[in-house]
Amino acid sequence: MYGIINFLTEFLSKKLSKNKESKFIQFVLFGLFGAASVFTYIPKDTDPLTIVTAIILFWIILYLIIRVLRYLKIL
């Protein structure tokens, strides 16, 4: 979470370079495609609370995996 916040504050505080612009575009596009795939994959009779809980748990698990990989100096 802090990595995303740091990236966005650094991105907004400085002028856009070619590298930062491409990373920002990748960030936005991956987010849009991820959200679109989540909405198209969810069955019709699923409770909204279950959907939100699953999304939050997914991001927590992803965050923990990244933290472990950084701790082990793999990332």
Secondary structure as UniProt FT lines:
FT   HELIX           2..13
FT   HELIX           18..41
FT   TURN            44..45
FT   HELIX           48..71
FT   TURN            72..73
//
